[in-house]
């Protein structure tokens, strides 16, 4: 029996080495070649568990385009999405 539908583009934990201002310098051991974009998401501010994340779209030295984010509400870990 199938475990059910799989969510697309679900965030996965990532190892990120960050520099000043939280800018990613490496993602999962791959150096970041360029930052394409960064943005802040603030949502559910009216609830007991508001969402506040800083997202970075980066290009690694191998040419991979990756979006990483960190939860700023609780100082949680880094996550990646493709």
Secondary structure, 3 states (H helix, E strand, C coil): CCCCCCCCCCCEECCEEECHHHCEEEECCEEEEEEEEEEEEEECCCCCCCEEEEEEEEEECCCCEEEEEEECCCCCCEEEEC
